Structure formats: structure tokens, C-alpha cells
Amino acid sequence: MNWDQVKGNWKQFSGKMREQWGELTDDEIAKAEGNREQLVGLIQAKYGRSKEEAEREIDSWLNAA
């Protein structure tokens, strides 16, 4: 799966994002609105990850979805 698919179906994937990153709120996910960089920033802030770690987590999640 690629990011364009996630971006195009953001509302559908928001539930799966909450399963993966449970500390993110629905409002935070909705505010990101398909913007990968914003999602990376949220993961960094909530989980104390580096930008590279957050990007790897997103890539792993995309590959598993």
C-alpha cells in the first residue's frame, strides 16, 4: 500500500491508525488530514520518537496494511 491510498481514504484508515498508535486522539488524526509529515510529527510528539523512527513506523504500518 502507498501513502496516496491512505490519503484518499483517510477516514477509513484513521481507525487503523488509532489501533497502531493508541495515544493519538481522533482529533489529532483528523487534523493531520492525510498529511504524512503531520502524522510523523504527532508520532514524534506522543511517543518521543525521532523523525526517522516515526517514518519507519509509518512505512512498516503501510507495508502491513
PDBQT receptor file of N, H, CA, C and O in Angstrom, charges set to zero:
ATOM      1  N   MET A   1       0.844  -1.159   0.000  1.00  0.00    +0.000 N 
ATOM      2  CA  MET A   1       0.000   0.000   0.000  1.00  0.00    +0.000 C 
ATOM      3  C   MET A   1       0.901   1.237   0.000  1.00  0.00    +0.000 C 
ATOM      4  O   MET A   1       2.018   1.214   0.515  1.00  0.00    +0.000 OA
ATOM      5  N   ASN A   2       0.386   2.305  -0.587  1.00  0.00    +0.000 N 
ATOM      6  H   ASN A   2      -0.522   2.324  -1.006  1.00  0.00    +0.000 HD
ATOM      7  CA  ASN A   2       1.174   3.526  -0.599  1.00  0.00    +0.000 C 
ATOM      8  C   ASN A   2       0.411   4.657   0.092  1.00  0.00    +0.000 C 
ATOM      9  O   ASN A   2      -0.772   4.535   0.410  1.00  0.00    +0.000 OA
ATOM     10  N   TRP A   3       1.124   5.754   0.311  1.00  0.00    +0.000 N 
ATOM     11  H   TRP A   3       2.085   5.853   0.053  1.00  0.00    +0.000 HD
ATOM     12  CA  TRP A   3       0.540   6.857   1.079  1.00  0.00    +0.000 C 
ATOM     13  C   TRP A   3      -0.647   7.485   0.362  1.00  0.00    +0.000 C 
ATOM     14  O   TRP A   3      -1.581   7.948   1.017  1.00  0.00    +0.000 OA
ATOM     15  N   ASP A   4      -0.631   7.511  -0.973  1.00  0.00    +0.000 N 
ATOM     16  H   ASP A   4       0.127   7.134  -1.504  1.00  0.00    +0.000 HD
ATOM     17  CA  ASP A   4      -1.754   8.089  -1.711  1.00  0.00    +0.000 C 
ATOM     18  C   ASP A   4      -3.055   7.355  -1.419  1.00  0.00    +0.000 C 
ATOM     19  O   ASP A   4      -4.117   7.975  -1.359  1.00  0.00    +0.000 OA
ATOM     20  N   GLN A   5      -2.983   6.039  -1.236  1.00  0.00    +0.000 N 
ATOM     21  H   GLN A   5      -2.121   5.535  -1.285  1.00  0.00    +0.000 HD
ATOM     22  CA  GLN A   5      -4.175   5.260  -0.888  1.00  0.00    +0.000 C 
ATOM     23  C   GLN A   5      -4.681   5.639   0.496  1.00  0.00    +0.000 C 
ATOM     24  O   GLN A   5      -5.886   5.770   0.709  1.00  0.00    +0.000 OA
ATOM     25  N   VAL A   6      -3.771   5.812   1.420  1.00  0.00    +0.000 N 
ATOM     26  H   VAL A   6      -2.792   5.705   1.247  1.00  0.00    +0.000 HD
ATOM     27  CA  VAL A   6      -4.151   6.211   2.781  1.00  0.00    +0.000 C 
ATOM     28  C   VAL A   6      -4.765   7.608   2.749  1.00  0.00    +0.000 C 
ATOM     29  O   VAL A   6      -5.816   7.850   3.342  1.00  0.00    +0.000 OA
ATOM     30  N   LYS A   7      -4.100   8.516   2.055  1.00  0.00    +0.000 N 
ATOM     31  H   LYS A   7      -3.246   8.319   1.573  1.00  0.00    +0.000 HD
ATOM     32  CA  LYS A   7      -4.572   9.891   1.969  1.00  0.00    +0.000 C 
ATOM     33  C   LYS A   7      -5.970   9.959   1.362  1.00  0.00    +0.000 C 
ATOM     34  O   LYS A   7      -6.813  10.726   1.829  1.00  0.00    +0.000 OA
ATOM     35  N   GLY A   8      -6.219   9.161   0.326  1.00  0.00    +0.000 N 
ATOM     36  H   GLY A   8      -5.534   8.538  -0.052  1.00  0.00    +0.000 HD
ATOM     37  CA  GLY A   8      -7.518   9.162  -0.334  1.00  0.00    +0.000 C 
ATOM     38  C   GLY A   8      -8.634   8.557   0.502  1.00  0.00    +0.000 C 
ATOM     39  O   GLY A   8      -9.808   8.856   0.284  1.00  0.00    +0.000 OA
ATOM     40  N   ASN A   9      -8.277   7.713   1.449  1.00  0.00    +0.000 N 
ATOM     41  H   ASN A   9      -7.323   7.469   1.626  1.00  0.00    +0.000 HD
ATOM     42  CA  ASN A   9      -9.255   7.037   2.309  1.00  0.00    +0.000 C 
ATOM     43  C   ASN A   9      -8.955   7.323   3.775  1.00  0.00    +0.000 C 
ATOM     44  O   ASN A   9      -9.014   6.427   4.617  1.00  0.00    +0.000 OA
ATOM     45  N   TRP A  10      -8.636   8.563   4.069  1.00  0.00    +0.000 N 
ATOM     46  H   TRP A  10      -8.587   9.291   3.385  1.00  0.00    +0.000 HD
ATOM     47  CA  TRP A  10      -8.165   8.950   5.395  1.00  0.00    +0.000 C 
ATOM     48  C   TRP A  10      -9.115   8.523   6.500  1.00  0.00    +0.000 C 
ATOM     49  O   TRP A  10      -8.674   7.983   7.514  1.00  0.00    +0.000 OA
ATOM     50  N   LYS A  11     -10.407   8.752   6.325  1.00  0.00    +0.000 N 
ATOM     51  H   LYS A  11     -10.766   9.190   5.501  1.00  0.00    +0.000 HD
ATOM     52  CA  LYS A  11     -11.361   8.415   7.393  1.00  0.00    +0.000 C 
ATOM     53  C   LYS A  11     -11.389   6.922   7.651  1.00  0.00    +0.000 C 
ATOM     54  O   LYS A  11     -11.520   6.495   8.798  1.00  0.00    +0.000 OA
ATOM     55  N   GLN A  12     -11.267   6.124   6.604  1.00  0.00    +0.000 N 
ATOM     56  H   GLN A  12     -11.160   6.471   5.673  1.00  0.00    +0.000 HD
ATOM     57  CA  GLN A  12     -11.255   4.676   6.788  1.00  0.00    +0.000 C 
ATOM     58  C   GLN A  12     -10.009   4.219   7.539  1.00  0.00    +0.000 C 
ATOM     59  O   GLN A  12     -10.069   3.322   8.379  1.00  0.00    +0.000 OA
ATOM     60  N   PHE A  13      -8.884   4.847   7.226  1.00  0.00    +0.000 N 
ATOM     61  H   PHE A  13      -8.835   5.576   6.543  1.00  0.00    +0.000 HD
ATOM     62  CA  PHE A  13      -7.637   4.425   7.848  1.00  0.00    +0.000 C 
ATOM     63  C   PHE A  13      -7.421   5.028   9.223  1.00  0.00    +0.000 C 
ATOM     64  O   PHE A  13      -6.544   4.576   9.960  1.00  0.00    +0.000 OA
ATOM     65  N   SER A  14      -8.197   6.034   9.583  1.00  0.00    +0.000 N 
ATOM     66  H   SER A  14      -8.909   6.401   8.984  1.00  0.00    +0.000 HD
ATOM     67  CA  SER A  14      -7.983   6.669  10.883  1.00  0.00    +0.000 C 
ATOM     68  C   SER A  14      -8.195   5.685  12.029  1.00  0.00    +0.000 C 
ATOM     69  O   SER A  14      -7.490   5.753  13.036  1.00  0.00    +0.000 OA
ATOM     70  N   GLY A  15      -9.139   4.784  11.894  1.00  0.00    +0.000 N 
ATOM     71  H   GLY A  15      -9.712   4.729  11.076  1.00  0.00    +0.000 HD
ATOM     72  CA  GLY A  15      -9.353   3.763  12.925  1.00  0.00    +0.000 C 
ATOM     73  C   GLY A  15      -8.167   2.826  13.047  1.00  0.00    +0.000 C 
ATOM     74  O   GLY A  15      -7.787   2.432  14.149  1.00  0.00    +0.000 OA
ATOM     75  N   LYS A  16      -7.586   2.470  11.912  1.00  0.00    +0.000 N 
ATOM     76  H   LYS A  16      -7.895   2.790  11.016  1.00  0.00    +0.000 HD
ATOM     77  CA  LYS A  16      -6.415   1.598  11.936  1.00  0.00    +0.000 C 
ATOM     78  C   LYS A  16      -5.209   2.316  12.528  1.00  0.00    +0.000 C 
ATOM     79  O   LYS A  16      -4.364   1.701  13.178  1.00  0.00    +0.000 OA
ATOM     80  N   MET A  17      -5.140   3.622  12.297  1.00  0.00    +0.000 N 
ATOM     81  H   MET A  17      -5.827   4.122  11.769  1.00  0.00    +0.000 HD
ATOM     82  CA  MET A  17      -4.061   4.404  12.896  1.00  0.00    +0.000 C 
ATOM     83  C   MET A  17      -4.214   4.438  14.409  1.00  0.00    +0.000 C 
ATOM     84  O   MET A  17      -3.229   4.343  15.141  1.00  0.00    +0.000 OA
ATOM     85  N   ARG A  18      -5.448   4.573  14.876  1.00  0.00    +0.000 N 
ATOM     86  H   ARG A  18      -6.248   4.650  14.282  1.00  0.00    +0.000 HD
ATOM     87  CA  ARG A  18      -5.690   4.578  16.328  1.00  0.00    +0.000 C 
ATOM     88  C   ARG A  18      -5.312   3.231  16.934  1.00  0.00    +0.000 C 
ATOM     89  O   ARG A  18      -4.832   3.181  18.066  1.00  0.00    +0.000 OA
ATOM     90  N   GLU A  19      -5.521   2.136  16.199  1.00  0.00    +0.000 N 
ATOM     91  H   GLU A  19      -5.912   2.177  15.279  1.00  0.00    +0.000 HD
ATOM     92  CA  GLU A  19      -5.105   0.826  16.701  1.00  0.00    +0.000 C 
ATOM     93  C   GLU A  19      -3.589   0.748  16.811  1.00  0.00    +0.000 C 
ATOM     94  O   GLU A  19      -3.057   0.212  17.784  1.00  0.00    +0.000 OA
ATOM     95  N   GLN A  20      -2.900   1.281  15.818  1.00  0.00    +0.000 N 
ATOM     96  H   GLN A  20      -3.332   1.716  15.028  1.00  0.00    +0.000 HD
ATOM     97  CA  GLN A  20      -1.435   1.242  15.800  1.00  0.00    +0.000 C 
ATOM     98  C   GLN A  20      -0.819   2.211  16.793  1.00  0.00    +0.000 C 
ATOM     99  O   GLN A  20       0.124   1.868  17.506  1.00  0.00    +0.000 OA
ATOM    100  N   TRP A  21      -1.353   3.418  16.836  1.00  0.00    +0.000 N 
ATOM    101  H   TRP A  21      -2.119   3.697  16.257  1.00  0.00    +0.000 HD
ATOM    102  CA  TRP A  21      -0.818   4.477  17.705  1.00  0.00    +0.000 C 
ATOM    103  C   TRP A  21      -1.938   4.954  18.616  1.00  0.00    +0.000 C 
ATOM    104  O   TRP A  21      -2.523   6.012  18.386  1.00  0.00    +0.000 OA
ATOM    105  N   GLY A  22      -2.232   4.187  19.635  1.00  0.00    +0.000 N 
ATOM    106  H   GLY A  22      -1.756   3.327  19.821  1.00  0.00    +0.000 HD
ATOM    107  CA  GLY A  22      -3.369   4.418  20.516  1.00  0.00    +0.000 C 
ATOM    108  C   GLY A  22      -3.341   5.713  21.303  1.00  0.00    +0.000 C 
ATOM    109  O   GLY A  22      -4.378   6.164  21.789  1.00  0.00    +0.000 OA
ATOM    110  N   GLU A  23      -2.177   6.314  21.435  1.00  0.00    +0.000 N 
ATOM    111  H   GLU A  23      -1.335   5.947  21.040  1.00  0.00    +0.000 HD
ATOM    112  CA  GLU A  23      -2.103   7.573  22.172  1.00  0.00    +0.000 C 
ATOM    113  C   GLU A  23      -2.571   8.765  21.338  1.00  0.00    +0.000 C 
ATOM    114  O   GLU A  23      -2.819   9.841  21.881  1.00  0.00    +0.000 OA
ATOM    115  N   LEU A  24      -2.693   8.581  20.029  1.00  0.00    +0.000 N 
ATOM    116  H   LEU A  24      -2.492   7.707  19.588  1.00  0.00    +0.000 HD
ATOM    117  CA  LEU A  24      -3.180   9.658  19.170  1.00  0.00    +0.000 C 
ATOM    118  C   LEU A  24      -4.696   9.755  19.308  1.00  0.00    +0.000 C 
ATOM    119  O   LEU A  24      -5.389   8.737  19.312  1.00  0.00    +0.000 OA
ATOM    120  N   THR A  25      -5.198  10.952  19.420  1.00  0.00    +0.000 N 
ATOM    121  H   THR A  25      -4.635  11.779  19.417  1.00  0.00    +0.000 HD
ATOM    122  CA  THR A  25      -6.642  11.140  19.531  1.00  0.00    +0.000 C 
ATOM    123  C   THR A  25      -7.269  11.210  18.146  1.00  0.00    +0.000 C 
ATOM    124  O   THR A  25      -6.586  11.453  17.151  1.00  0.00    +0.000 OA
ATOM    125  N   ASP A  26      -8.571  10.996  18.097  1.00  0.00    +0.000 N 
ATOM    126  H   ASP A  26      -9.126  10.799  18.905  1.00  0.00    +0.000 HD
ATOM    127  CA  ASP A  26      -9.292  11.123  16.834  1.00  0.00    +0.000 C 
ATOM    128  C   ASP A  26      -9.123  12.522  16.258  1.00  0.00    +0.000 C 
ATOM    129  O   ASP A  26      -8.972  12.683  15.047  1.00  0.00    +0.000 OA
ATOM    130  N   ASP A  27      -9.147  13.527  17.116  1.00  0.00    +0.000 N 
ATOM    131  H   ASP A  27      -9.270  13.396  18.099  1.00  0.00    +0.000 HD
ATOM    132  CA  ASP A  27      -8.983  14.910  16.666  1.00  0.00    +0.000 C 
ATOM    133  C   ASP A  27      -7.605  15.144  16.049  1.00  0.00    +0.000 C 
ATOM    134  O   ASP A  27      -7.483  15.825  15.031  1.00  0.00    +0.000 OA
ATOM    135  N   GLU A  28      -6.580  14.583  16.661  1.00  0.00    +0.000 N 
ATOM    136  H   GLU A  28      -6.679  14.029  17.488  1.00  0.00    +0.000 HD
ATOM    137  CA  GLU A  28      -5.231  14.746  16.127  1.00  0.00    +0.000 C 
ATOM    138  C   GLU A  28      -5.101  14.081  14.762  1.00  0.00    +0.000 C 
ATOM    139  O   GLU A  28      -4.522  14.648  13.835  1.00  0.00    +0.000 OA
ATOM    140  N   ILE A  29      -5.641  12.886  14.651  1.00  0.00    +0.000 N 
ATOM    141  H   ILE A  29      -6.111  12.426  15.404  1.00  0.00    +0.000 HD
ATOM    142  CA  ILE A  29      -5.587  12.173  13.374  1.00  0.00    +0.000 C 
ATOM    143  C   ILE A  29      -6.383  12.924  12.321  1.00  0.00    +0.000 C 
ATOM    144  O   ILE A  29      -5.932  13.055  11.183  1.00  0.00    +0.000 OA
ATOM    145  N   ALA A  30      -7.557  13.415  12.682  1.00  0.00    +0.000 N 
ATOM    146  H   ALA A  30      -7.923  13.308  13.607  1.00  0.00    +0.000 HD
ATOM    147  CA  ALA A  30      -8.383  14.166  11.730  1.00  0.00    +0.000 C 
ATOM    148  C   ALA A  30      -7.674  15.444  11.301  1.00  0.00    +0.000 C 
ATOM    149  O   ALA A  30      -7.757  15.836  10.137  1.00  0.00    +0.000 OA
ATOM    150  N   LYS A  31      -6.991  16.085  12.210  1.00  0.00    +0.000 N 
ATOM    151  H   LYS A  31      -6.923  15.767  13.156  1.00  0.00    +0.000 HD
ATOM    152  CA  LYS A  31      -6.299  17.334  11.904  1.00  0.00    +0.000 C 
ATOM    153  C   LYS A  31      -5.162  17.105  10.908  1.00  0.00    +0.000 C 
ATOM    154  O   LYS A  31      -4.869  17.990  10.103  1.00  0.00    +0.000 OA
ATOM    155  N   ALA A  32      -4.524  15.952  10.944  1.00  0.00    +0.000 N 
ATOM    156  H   ALA A  32      -4.762  15.233  11.597  1.00  0.00    +0.000 HD
ATOM    157  CA  ALA A  32      -3.445  15.646  10.008  1.00  0.00    +0.000 C 
ATOM    158  C   ALA A  32      -3.968  15.539   8.573  1.00  0.00    +0.000 C 
ATOM    159  O   ALA A  32      -3.231  15.822   7.628  1.00  0.00    +0.000 OA
ATOM    160  N   GLU A  33      -5.207  15.140   8.402  1.00  0.00    +0.000 N 
ATOM    161  H   GLU A  33      -5.805  14.910   9.169  1.00  0.00    +0.000 HD
ATOM    162  CA  GLU A  33      -5.902  15.109   7.107  1.00  0.00    +0.000 C 
ATOM    163  C   GLU A  33      -5.069  14.565   5.955  1.00  0.00    +0.000 C 
ATOM    164  O   GLU A  33      -5.022  15.176   4.888  1.00  0.00    +0.000 OA
ATOM    165  N   GLY A  34      -4.427  13.452   6.150  1.00  0.00    +0.000 N 
ATOM    166  H   GLY A  34      -4.466  12.956   7.018  1.00  0.00    +0.000 HD
ATOM    167  CA  GLY A  34      -3.679  12.828   5.074  1.00  0.00    +0.000 C 
ATOM    168  C   GLY A  34      -2.269  13.348   4.897  1.00  0.00    +0.000 C 
ATOM    169  O   GLY A  34      -1.551  12.889   4.008  1.00  0.00    +0.000 OA
ATOM    170  N   ASN A  35      -1.861  14.284   5.711  1.00  0.00    +0.000 N 
ATOM    171  H   ASN A  35      -2.444  14.657   6.433  1.00  0.00    +0.000 HD
ATOM    172  CA  ASN A  35      -0.526  14.856   5.601  1.00  0.00    +0.000 C 
ATOM    173  C   ASN A  35       0.454  13.970   6.373  1.00  0.00    +0.000 C 
ATOM    174  O   ASN A  35       0.431  13.924   7.603  1.00  0.00    +0.000 OA
ATOM    175  N   ARG A  36       1.297  13.282   5.644  1.00  0.00    +0.000 N 
ATOM    176  H   ARG A  36       1.315  13.319   4.644  1.00  0.00    +0.000 HD
ATOM    177  CA  ARG A  36       2.239  12.350   6.260  1.00  0.00    +0.000 C 
ATOM    178  C   ARG A  36       3.168  13.056   7.245  1.00  0.00    +0.000 C 
ATOM    179  O   ARG A  36       3.448  12.527   8.320  1.00  0.00    +0.000 OA
ATOM    180  N   GLU A  37       3.644  14.244   6.885  1.00  0.00    +0.000 N 
ATOM    181  H   GLU A  37       3.416  14.675   6.012  1.00  0.00    +0.000 HD
ATOM    182  CA  GLU A  37       4.561  14.969   7.761  1.00  0.00    +0.000 C 
ATOM    183  C   GLU A  37       3.895  15.319   9.094  1.00  0.00    +0.000 C 
ATOM    184  O   GLU A  37       4.539  15.274  10.142  1.00  0.00    +0.000 OA
ATOM    185  N   GLN A  38       2.625  15.663   9.053  1.00  0.00    +0.000 N 
ATOM    186  H   GLN A  38       2.102  15.700   8.202  1.00  0.00    +0.000 HD
ATOM    187  CA  GLN A  38       1.920  15.961  10.303  1.00  0.00    +0.000 C 
ATOM    188  C   GLN A  38       1.779  14.704  11.146  1.00  0.00    +0.000 C 
ATOM    189  O   GLN A  38       1.922  14.754  12.367  1.00  0.00    +0.000 OA
ATOM    190  N   LEU A  39       1.497  13.573  10.497  1.00  0.00    +0.000 N 
ATOM    191  H   LEU A  39       1.380  13.532   9.505  1.00  0.00    +0.000 HD
ATOM    192  CA  LEU A  39       1.405  12.318  11.238  1.00  0.00    +0.000 C 
ATOM    193  C   LEU A  39       2.749  11.959  11.854  1.00  0.00    +0.000 C 
ATOM    194  O   LEU A  39       2.809  11.513  13.000  1.00  0.00    +0.000 OA
ATOM    195  N   VAL A  40       3.817  12.150  11.107  1.00  0.00    +0.000 N 
ATOM    196  H   VAL A  40       3.768  12.513  10.176  1.00  0.00    +0.000 HD
ATOM    197  CA  VAL A  40       5.165  11.911  11.642  1.00  0.00    +0.000 C 
ATOM    198  C   VAL A  40       5.385  12.778  12.881  1.00  0.00    +0.000 C 
ATOM    199  O   VAL A  40       5.886  12.298  13.897  1.00  0.00    +0.000 OA
ATOM    200  N   GLY A  41       5.013  14.045  12.794  1.00  0.00    +0.000 N 
ATOM    201  H   GLY A  41       4.606  14.435  11.968  1.00  0.00    +0.000 HD
ATOM    202  CA  GLY A  41       5.176  14.950  13.926  1.00  0.00    +0.000 C 
ATOM    203  C   GLY A  41       4.365  14.530  15.140  1.00  0.00    +0.000 C 
ATOM    204  O   GLY A  41       4.832  14.639  16.274  1.00  0.00    +0.000 OA
ATOM    205  N   LEU A  42       3.152  14.050  14.904  1.00  0.00    +0.000 N 
ATOM    206  H   LEU A  42       2.772  13.962  13.983  1.00  0.00    +0.000 HD
ATOM    207  CA  LEU A  42       2.322  13.577  16.021  1.00  0.00    +0.000 C 
ATOM    208  C   LEU A  42       2.957  12.382  16.713  1.00  0.00    +0.000 C 
ATOM    209  O   LEU A  42       2.988  12.308  17.941  1.00  0.00    +0.000 OA
ATOM    210  N   ILE A  43       3.462  11.446  15.913  1.00  0.00    +0.000 N 
ATOM    211  H   ILE A  43       3.437  11.506  14.915  1.00  0.00    +0.000 HD
ATOM    212  CA  ILE A  43       4.098  10.255  16.484  1.00  0.00    +0.000 C 
ATOM    213  C   ILE A  43       5.352  10.653  17.258  1.00  0.00    +0.000 C 
ATOM    214  O   ILE A  43       5.627  10.108  18.327  1.00  0.00    +0.000 OA
ATOM    215  N   GLN A  44       6.107  11.600  16.715  1.00  0.00    +0.000 N 
ATOM    216  H   GLN A  44       5.883  12.042  15.846  1.00  0.00    +0.000 HD
ATOM    217  CA  GLN A  44       7.294  12.090  17.420  1.00  0.00    +0.000 C 
ATOM    218  C   GLN A  44       6.909  12.677  18.771  1.00  0.00    +0.000 C 
ATOM    219  O   GLN A  44       7.527  12.370  19.791  1.00  0.00    +0.000 OA
ATOM    220  N   ALA A  45       5.889  13.519  18.771  1.00  0.00    +0.000 N 
ATOM    221  H   ALA A  45       5.387  13.768  17.943  1.00  0.00    +0.000 HD
ATOM    222  CA  ALA A  45       5.495  14.213  19.999  1.00  0.00    +0.000 C 
ATOM    223  C   ALA A  45       4.918  13.259  21.038  1.00  0.00    +0.000 C 
ATOM    224  O   ALA A  45       5.254  13.353  22.218  1.00  0.00    +0.000 OA
ATOM    225  N   LYS A  46       4.057  12.347  20.612  1.00  0.00    +0.000 N 
ATOM    226  H   LYS A  46       3.785  12.271  19.653  1.00  0.00    +0.000 HD
ATOM    227  CA  LYS A  46       3.374  11.460  21.567  1.00  0.00    +0.000 C 
ATOM    228  C   LYS A  46       4.252  10.333  22.082  1.00  0.00    +0.000 C 
ATOM    229  O   LYS A  46       4.109   9.897  23.225  1.00  0.00    +0.000 OA
ATOM    230  N   TYR A  47       5.169   9.860  21.231  1.00  0.00    +0.000 N 
ATOM    231  H   TYR A  47       5.285  10.214  20.303  1.00  0.00    +0.000 HD
ATOM    232  CA  TYR A  47       5.950   8.683  21.587  1.00  0.00    +0.000 C 
ATOM    233  C   TYR A  47       7.441   8.959  21.797  1.00  0.00    +0.000 C 
ATOM    234  O   TYR A  47       8.200   8.049  22.131  1.00  0.00    +0.000 OA
ATOM    235  N   GLY A  48       7.859  10.207  21.602  1.00  0.00    +0.000 N 
ATOM    236  H   GLY A  48       7.242  10.946  21.331  1.00  0.00    +0.000 HD
ATOM    237  CA  GLY A  48       9.265  10.550  21.800  1.00  0.00    +0.000 C 
ATOM    238  C   GLY A  48      10.186   9.907  20.783  1.00  0.00    +0.000 C 
ATOM    239  O   GLY A  48      11.340   9.610  21.093  1.00  0.00    +0.000 OA
ATOM    240  N   ARG A  49       9.698   9.691  19.590  1.00  0.00    +0.000 N 
ATOM    241  H   ARG A  49       8.761   9.933  19.339  1.00  0.00    +0.000 HD
ATOM    242  CA  ARG A  49      10.495   9.074  18.531  1.00  0.00    +0.000 C 
ATOM    243  C   ARG A  49      11.226  10.158  17.739  1.00  0.00    +0.000 C 
ATOM    244  O   ARG A  49      10.809  11.317  17.709  1.00  0.00    +0.000 OA
ATOM    245  N   SER A  50      12.310   9.759  17.107  1.00  0.00    +0.000 N 
ATOM    246  H   SER A  50      12.648   8.819  17.131  1.00  0.00    +0.000 HD
ATOM    247  CA  SER A  50      12.966  10.662  16.162  1.00  0.00    +0.000 C 
ATOM    248  C   SER A  50      12.141  10.667  14.873  1.00  0.00    +0.000 C 
ATOM    249  O   SER A  50      11.285   9.806  14.669  1.00  0.00    +0.000 OA
ATOM    250  N   LYS A  51      12.404  11.625  14.027  1.00  0.00    +0.000 N 
ATOM    251  H   LYS A  51      13.099  12.324  14.193  1.00  0.00    +0.000 HD
ATOM    252  CA  LYS A  51      11.679  11.705  12.762  1.00  0.00    +0.000 C 
ATOM    253  C   LYS A  51      11.891  10.424  11.953  1.00  0.00    +0.000 C 
ATOM    254  O   LYS A  51      10.946   9.896  11.368  1.00  0.00    +0.000 OA
ATOM    255  N   GLU A  52      13.115   9.932  11.920  1.00  0.00    +0.000 N 
ATOM    256  H   GLU A  52      13.882  10.361  12.395  1.00  0.00    +0.000 HD
ATOM    257  CA  GLU A  52      13.423   8.722  11.162  1.00  0.00    +0.000 C 
ATOM    258  C   GLU A  52      12.682   7.513  11.724  1.00  0.00    +0.000 C 
ATOM    259  O   GLU A  52      12.165   6.692  10.966  1.00  0.00    +0.000 OA
ATOM    260  N   GLU A  53      12.628   7.402  13.051  1.00  0.00    +0.000 N 
ATOM    261  H   GLU A  53      13.048   8.068  13.667  1.00  0.00    +0.000 HD
ATOM    262  CA  GLU A  53      11.909   6.286  13.683  1.00  0.00    +0.000 C 
ATOM    263  C   GLU A  53      10.421   6.355  13.357  1.00  0.00    +0.000 C 
ATOM    264  O   GLU A  53       9.804   5.338  13.040  1.00  0.00    +0.000 OA
ATOM    265  N   ALA A  54       9.851   7.540  13.434  1.00  0.00    +0.000 N 
ATOM    266  H   ALA A  54      10.352   8.366  13.691  1.00  0.00    +0.000 HD
ATOM    267  CA  ALA A  54       8.429   7.700  13.139  1.00  0.00    +0.000 C 
ATOM    268  C   ALA A  54       8.142   7.354  11.687  1.00  0.00    +0.000 C 
ATOM    269  O   ALA A  54       7.135   6.710  11.393  1.00  0.00    +0.000 OA
ATOM    270  N   GLU A  55       9.006   7.771  10.782  1.00  0.00    +0.000 N 
ATOM    271  H   GLU A  55       9.824   8.294  11.021  1.00  0.00    +0.000 HD
ATOM    272  CA  GLU A  55       8.816   7.449   9.371  1.00  0.00    +0.000 C 
ATOM    273  C   GLU A  55       8.921   5.952   9.129  1.00  0.00    +0.000 C 
ATOM    274  O   GLU A  55       8.159   5.399   8.335  1.00  0.00    +0.000 OA
ATOM    275  N   ARG A  56       9.856   5.286   9.803  1.00  0.00    +0.000 N 
ATOM    276  H   ARG A  56      10.475   5.735  10.447  1.00  0.00    +0.000 HD
ATOM    277  CA  ARG A  56       9.978   3.825   9.671  1.00  0.00    +0.000 C 
ATOM    278  C   ARG A  56       8.728   3.130  10.199  1.00  0.00    +0.000 C 
ATOM    279  O   ARG A  56       8.261   2.160   9.601  1.00  0.00    +0.000 OA
ATOM    280  N   GLU A  57       8.183   3.615  11.313  1.00  0.00    +0.000 N 
ATOM    281  H   GLU A  57       8.562   4.402  11.798  1.00  0.00    +0.000 HD
ATOM    282  CA  GLU A  57       6.954   3.030  11.854  1.00  0.00    +0.000 C 
ATOM    283  C   GLU A  57       5.807   3.154  10.857  1.00  0.00    +0.000 C 
ATOM    284  O   GLU A  57       5.045   2.208  10.655  1.00  0.00    +0.000 OA
ATOM    285  N   ILE A  58       5.689   4.317  10.242  1.00  0.00    +0.000 N 
ATOM    286  H   ILE A  58       6.307   5.085  10.406  1.00  0.00    +0.000 HD
ATOM    287  CA  ILE A  58       4.629   4.525   9.250  1.00  0.00    +0.000 C 
ATOM    288  C   ILE A  58       4.848   3.601   8.059  1.00  0.00    +0.000 C 
ATOM    289  O   ILE A  58       3.898   2.990   7.570  1.00  0.00    +0.000 OA
ATOM    290  N   ASP A  59       6.086   3.492   7.587  1.00  0.00    +0.000 N 
ATOM    291  H   ASP A  59       6.857   3.989   7.984  1.00  0.00    +0.000 HD
ATOM    292  CA  ASP A  59       6.375   2.602   6.460  1.00  0.00    +0.000 C 
ATOM    293  C   ASP A  59       6.041   1.155   6.794  1.00  0.00    +0.000 C 
ATOM    294  O   ASP A  59       5.456   0.450   5.972  1.00  0.00    +0.000 OA
ATOM    295  N   SER A  60       6.406   0.707   7.986  1.00  0.00    +0.000 N 
ATOM    296  H   SER A  60       6.881   1.280   8.653  1.00  0.00    +0.000 HD
ATOM    297  CA  SER A  60       6.085  -0.654   8.419  1.00  0.00    +0.000 C 
ATOM    298  C   SER A  60       4.572  -0.860   8.478  1.00  0.00    +0.000 C 
ATOM    299  O   SER A  60       4.061  -1.895   8.051  1.00  0.00    +0.000 OA
ATOM    300  N   TRP A  61       3.871   0.120   9.003  1.00  0.00    +0.000 N 
ATOM    301  H   TRP A  61       4.286   0.961   9.349  1.00  0.00    +0.000 HD
ATOM    302  CA  TRP A  61       2.415   0.049   9.085  1.00  0.00    +0.000 C 
ATOM    303  C   TRP A  61       1.790  -0.035   7.693  1.00  0.00    +0.000 C 
ATOM    304  O   TRP A  61       0.863  -0.813   7.468  1.00  0.00    +0.000 OA
ATOM    305  N   LEU A  62       2.306   0.776   6.756  1.00  0.00    +0.000 N 
ATOM    306  H   LEU A  62       3.060   1.408   6.938  1.00  0.00    +0.000 HD
ATOM    307  CA  LEU A  62       1.795   0.746   5.388  1.00  0.00    +0.000 C 
ATOM    308  C   LEU A  62       2.035  -0.611   4.741  1.00  0.00    +0.000 C 
ATOM    309  O   LEU A  62       1.158  -1.129   4.050  1.00  0.00    +0.000 OA
ATOM    310  N   ASN A  63       3.210  -1.190   4.955  1.00  0.00    +0.000 N 
ATOM    311  H   ASN A  63       3.922  -0.768   5.516  1.00  0.00    +0.000 HD
ATOM    312  CA  ASN A  63       3.525  -2.497   4.372  1.00  0.00    +0.000 C 
ATOM    313  C   ASN A  63       2.669  -3.611   4.946  1.00  0.00    +0.000 C 
ATOM    314  O   ASN A  63       2.377  -4.589   4.258  1.00  0.00    +0.000 OA
ATOM    315  N   ALA A  64       2.265  -3.470   6.197  1.00  0.00    +0.000 N 
ATOM    316  H   ALA A  64       2.501  -2.675   6.755  1.00  0.00    +0.000 HD
ATOM    317  CA  ALA A  64       1.444  -4.496   6.845  1.00  0.00    +0.000 C 
ATOM    318  C   ALA A  64      -0.051  -4.351   6.512  1.00  0.00    +0.000 C 
ATOM    319  O   ALA A  64      -0.806  -5.319   6.604  1.00  0.00    +0.000 OA
ATOM    320  N   ALA A  65      -0.466  -3.149   6.131  1.00  0.00    +0.000 N 
ATOM    321  H   ALA A  65       0.148  -2.363   6.057  1.00  0.00    +0.000 HD
ATOM    322  CA  ALA A  65      -1.891  -2.891   5.867  1.00  0.00    +0.000 C 
ATOM    323  C   ALA A  65      -2.346  -3.489   4.559  1.00  0.00    +0.000 C 
ATOM    324  O   ALA A  65      -3.514  -3.360   4.194  1.00  0.00    +0.000 OA
TER     325      ALA A  65
